[in-house]
């Protein structure tokens, strides 16, 4: 799903993918490395991820980067 979404976003010249993560821990590391809302406009976050799931990661992002917009994605019905 991540690759397909990245390909869709690649067609939009105003969008640049700054980072990718395979699990919840990597998401938090990447956001910290990019300094949250200073280096990112939005985080696209899957609910089902290995390690820390998307809801846990969302709670951590809200705590540490409250102004950073997050769009949650899911393949759940």
DRENPA-3360 file (N, C-alpha, C; in nm, 2 decimals, always signed):
BEGIN
1 = XXXXXXXX = +0.08/-0.12/+0.00/+0.00/+0.00/+0.00/+0.09/+0.13/+0.00 ~ +0.20/+0.12/+0.08/+0.28/+0.24/+0.09/+0.34/+0.27/-0.05 ~ +0.39/+0.17/-0.13/+0.45/+0.20/-0.26/+0.34/+0.26/-0.35 ~ +0.22/+0.21/-0.35/+0.12/+0.26/-0.44/+0.08/+0.41/-0.41 ~ +0.07/+0.44/-0.28/+0.05/+0.57/-0.24/+0.16/+0.67/-0.27 ~ +0.28/+0.62/-0.26/+0.40/+0.70/-0.30/+0.40/+0.73/-0.45 ~ +0.36/+0.63/-0.53/+0.36/+0.65/-0.67/+0.25/+0.75/-0.71 ~ +0.13/+0.75/-0.64/+0.03/+0.85/-0.66/+0.08/+0.99/-0.63;
9 = XXXXXXXX = +0.14/+1.00/-0.52/+0.19/+1.13/-0.47/+0.30/+1.18/-0.56 ~ +0.38/+1.09/-0.63/+0.49/+1.13/-0.72/+0.44/+1.21/-0.84 ~ +0.31/+1.19/-0.87/+0.25/+1.26/-0.99/+0.22/+1.40/-0.96 ~ +0.22/+1.44/-0.83/+0.18/+1.58/-0.79/+0.31/+1.65/-0.77 ~ +0.35/+1.75/-0.85/+0.48/+1.81/-0.84/+0.49/+1.89/-0.71 ~ +0.39/+1.93/-0.65/+0.40/+2.01/-0.52/+0.41/+1.92/-0.40 ~ +0.42/+1.79/-0.42/+0.43/+1.70/-0.31/+0.57/+1.63/-0.31 ~ +0.64/+1.63/-0.20/+0.76/+1.56/-0.19/+0.76/+1.46/-0.07;
17 = XXXXXXXX = +0.79/+1.34/-0.09/+0.79/+1.24/+0.01/+0.92/+1.26/+0.08 ~ +0.92/+1.30/+0.21/+1.04/+1.33/+0.29/+1.10/+1.20/+0.36 ~ +1.01/+1.11/+0.39/+1.06/+0.99/+0.47/+0.95/+0.88/+0.46 ~ +1.00/+0.76/+0.48/+0.91/+0.64/+0.49/+0.95/+0.56/+0.61 ~ +0.86/+0.49/+0.67/+0.88/+0.40/+0.78/+0.81/+0.27/+0.77 ~ +0.87/+0.17/+0.82/+0.81/+0.03/+0.81/+0.73/+0.00/+0.93 ~ +0.76/+0.07/+1.04/+0.68/+0.04/+1.17/+0.67/+0.17/+1.25 ~ +0.59/+0.16/+1.36/+0.56/+0.27/+1.44/+0.68/+0.34/+1.50;
25 = XXXXXXXX = +0.78/+0.26/+1.54/+0.90/+0.32/+1.60/+0.97/+0.40/+1.50 ~ +0.98/+0.36/+1.37/+1.05/+0.43/+1.27/+0.98/+0.56/+1.24 ~ +0.84/+0.56/+1.24/+0.77/+0.68/+1.22/+0.81/+0.79/+1.32 ~ +0.81/+0.75/+1.45/+0.85/+0.85/+1.55/+1.00/+0.90/+1.54 ~ +1.09/+0.81/+1.50/+1.23/+0.85/+1.47/+1.23/+0.95/+1.36 ~ +1.16/+0.92/+1.25/+1.17/+1.00/+1.13/+1.11/+1.14/+1.16 ~ +1.00/+1.15/+1.23/+0.94/+1.27/+1.26/+1.03/+1.36/+1.35 ~ +1.10/+1.29/+1.44/+1.19/+1.36/+1.53/+1.31/+1.41/+1.45;
33 = XXXXXXXX = +1.36/+1.33/+1.36/+1.47/+1.37/+1.28/+1.44/+1.49/+1.19 ~ +1.32/+1.49/+1.14/+1.27/+1.60/+1.05/+1.21/+1.72/+1.13 ~ +1.22/+1.71/+1.26/+1.17/+1.82/+1.35/+1.02/+1.85/+1.34 ~ +0.94/+1.74/+1.33/+0.80/+1.76/+1.33/+0.74/+1.85/+1.23 ~ +0.66/+1.95/+1.28/+0.59/+2.04/+1.19/+0.69/+2.14/+1.12 ~ +0.81/+2.15/+1.17/+0.91/+2.23/+1.10/+0.96/+2.17/+0.97 ~ +0.97/+2.04/+0.96/+1.02/+1.97/+0.84/+0.92/+1.89/+0.77 ~ +0.80/+1.89/+0.82/+0.69/+1.81/+0.75/+0.56/+1.89/+0.75;
41 = XXXXXXXX = +0.49/+1.88/+0.64/+0.35/+1.94/+0.63/+0.24/+1.85/+0.69 ~ +0.27/+1.71/+0.67/+0.17/+1.62/+0.71/+0.23/+1.48/+0.73 ~ +0.18/+1.40/+0.81/+0.22/+1.26/+0.83/+0.10/+1.17/+0.78 ~ +0.13/+1.08/+0.69/+0.03/+0.98/+0.65/+0.06/+0.86/+0.73 ~ -0.04/+0.81/+0.80/-0.01/+0.71/+0.90/-0.11/+0.59/+0.89 ~ -0.06/+0.47/+0.88/-0.15/+0.35/+0.87/-0.19/+0.31/+1.01 ~ -0.31/+0.27/+1.03/-0.35/+0.22/+1.16/-0.28/+0.09/+1.20 ~ -0.27/+0.00/+1.10/-0.21/-0.13/+1.13/-0.06/-0.13/+1.09;
49 = XXXXXXXX = +0.02/-0.12/+1.19/+0.17/-0.12/+1.16/+0.23/-0.22/+1.27 ~ +0.34/-0.28/+1.23/+0.42/-0.36/+1.33/+0.48/-0.27/+1.44 ~ +0.51/-0.33/+1.55/+0.57/-0.25/+1.66/+0.46/-0.18/+1.73 ~ +0.47/-0.05/+1.72/+0.36/+0.04/+1.78/+0.26/+0.06/+1.67 ~ +0.13/+0.03/+1.70/+0.03/+0.05/+1.59/+0.00/+0.20/+1.57 ~ -0.07/+0.23/+1.47/-0.09/+0.37/+1.43/-0.16/+0.45/+1.54 ~ -0.25/+0.39/+1.62/-0.32/+0.47/+1.72/-0.22/+0.51/+1.83 ~ -0.13/+0.42/+1.87/-0.02/+0.45/+1.97/+0.07/+0.56/+1.91;
57 = XXXXXXXX = +0.11/+0.55/+1.79/+0.19/+0.65/+1.73/+0.12/+0.78/+1.72 ~ -0.01/+0.78/+1.69/-0.08/+0.91/+1.69/-0.08/+0.97/+1.82 ~ -0.10/+0.90/+1.93/-0.10/+0.95/+2.06/+0.04/+1.02/+2.09 ~ +0.15/+0.95/+2.05/+0.28/+1.01/+2.07/+0.30/+1.13/+1.99 ~ +0.26/+1.13/+1.87/+0.27/+1.25/+1.78/+0.19/+1.37/+1.84 ~ +0.07/+1.34/+1.89/-0.01/+1.45/+1.95/+0.06/+1.51/+2.07 ~ +0.12/+1.42/+2.15/+0.19/+1.46/+2.27/+0.32/+1.55/+2.24 ~ +0.40/+1.50/+2.14/+0.53/+1.56/+2.11/+0.52/+1.67/+2.00;
65 = XXXXXXXX = +0.43/+1.65/+1.91/+0.42/+1.75/+1.80/+0.27/+1.78/+1.78 ~ +0.21/+1.85/+1.87/+0.06/+1.87/+1.86/+0.01/+1.95/+1.74 ~ +0.10/+2.03/+1.68/+0.06/+2.11/+1.56/+0.08/+2.03/+1.43 ~ +0.14/+1.91/+1.43/+0.17/+1.84/+1.31/+0.04/+1.76/+1.26 ~ -0.01/+1.80/+1.14/-0.13/+1.73/+1.09/-0.10/+1.58/+1.06 ~ -0.19/+1.49/+1.09/-0.18/+1.35/+1.06/-0.30/+1.30/+0.99 ~ -0.28/+1.23/+0.88/-0.39/+1.17/+0.81/-0.38/+1.02/+0.83 ~ -0.48/+0.96/+0.90/-0.48/+0.82/+0.92/-0.54/+0.74/+0.81;
73 = XXXXX = -0.48/+0.63/+0.77/-0.53/+0.55/+0.66/-0.56/+0.41/+0.72 ~ -0.64/+0.34/+0.65/-0.68/+0.20/+0.70/-0.73/+0.12/+0.58 ~ -0.70/-0.01/+0.58/-0.77/-0.10/+0.49/-0.88/-0.18/+0.56 ~ -0.90/-0.15/+0.68/-1.01/-0.21/+0.76/-1.14/-0.16/+0.70 ~ -1.24/-0.25/+0.70/-1.37/-0.21/+0.65/-1.44/-0.11/+0.74;
% end
